Structure formats: C-alpha cells, structure tokens
Amino acid sequence: MADKADESKDSVKEREDKKMAADYAHTRTSLIARLDNWEDQRTWDEFYKTYWKLIYAVGLKAGLRSDEAFDVVQETILSIAKQSKKNMYDPEKGSFKSWLMNMTRWRINDQFRKRKKDTAMSIGEWDDEGRKTSVIERIEDPQSGTLERLWDVEWKKNLADAALAKVKAQVSPKQYQIFDCYVIREWDAGKVQEHLGVSMSQVYLAKHRVGKILKKELAKLNEDAG
C-alpha cells in the first residue's frame, strides 16, 4: 500500500511539474524576447534559471495567484536588468539577497494594487489589537517581517534546487536518479536497489559522487550571491 501511495504522489508531482515547466518556458521565452536589446542575454538567462523559483514561490506564499506570481518573476528580473545596466546595485549598501528581496517586494505590491477590490486582498490575519489585516498590508509593513521570513526559507530552498539543477547536467541520468531516490526522497537502500535495479555499491557511489558535486555547486552559488 505504501508503494502505491508513493507512486500516486509521484504521478501528481509529475503532472504539477509538467504544468510548471510549461509556464516556466512561456515566461522565460517572453522575458528573453523583451531583453533582446541587452548585450548579454546568456547571463540573464542563467540568472533567470537560478532565481525564478525563489521569486515565484515567495509571490505565491505572499498571496498571489500563479499567473500573478509569474508576472512578478518577469517584472522583477526586467527591473534588475535595467538597474544593472545603470550600475544601481551597490554591494557596500547591502547584500544581494536583501536587494533582490526588495526588488521582489515592490513587484509583489504592484500585483496587489492591480487587483483593486479582489477579495483575496482582504483575507489576512488579525493584528495585536484584534483588527484584521490584509496580505498587502502585512507585506508592506517594514516592521512585520512577514516577507523577510518567507524570503529566508525560500532562499535556502532555492539555492539547493538551483545547485541540484546544475548537478543534474554533470552526472549520468542513472546516478542522479539513484541520488534523488536515496538522498532526496530518503528511500532506504533496499528499496532503491529493487526499484531501480542497481547494486548496493552503485547506490553508495552515487551518493558520494553526486553529493560531492552538490556541495561544490552550493558553495559556488552562495559565493556568487554573497
């Protein structure tokens, strides 16, 4: 029964991944087309691949719909491209992580403003005095820390996902599949062997080799973001 449940979850995840991939491809193509006057499209494409999930996830958790969150992704990266062209980011005034968060915050707020009287704007939490606050009020309030908390959680997750994507391109599909099942999904070694038809030595080799590359990519991403 447990195996069937796992397979059912995998099937749902696969469908969600396919839809996400389609939306991602559409947004990315549209964005790159709008950047056709910039000198280094390749750099911005890489930037998009690295950070789009972070911006998208925070947009969703802030209360946006999927289409609105994708708009935030595109508009945030376009804004960053324009500011970078003018050298407006100053590392001495703050970290890249905080700068990107603020750029995202402004685009999220833009999406809420476009909603006008959408009921989603009024669904929120109760403040300390018993008044109900909207999502946008909690995000815009610099003292609330709501977006900062979301950002910190998603930042770590995004770096891990981005590193895994880079690792996937450097190892064989089989090795990555073994690593995914054994390390990421946390299957026991016996289940990995049976499900994938591999030996115990292959399981441990994949864990060691892919894990080593993953640590290297994570360190590089952290260094670049610093």
Secondary structure, DSSP 8 states (H G I E B T S, - for coil): -HHHHHHHHHHHHHHHHHHHHHHHHHHHHHHHHHTTTSS-HHHHHHHHHHHHHHHHHHHHHTT--HHHHHHHHHHHHHHHHHHHHTT---GGGS-HHHHHHHHHHHHHHHHHHHTTT-GGGG--EE-TTS-EE-HHHHHH-TTT-HHHHHHHHHHHHHHHHHHHHHHHTTS-HHHHHHHIIIIIS---HHHHHHHHT--HHHHHHHHHHHHHHHHHHHHHHHHHH-
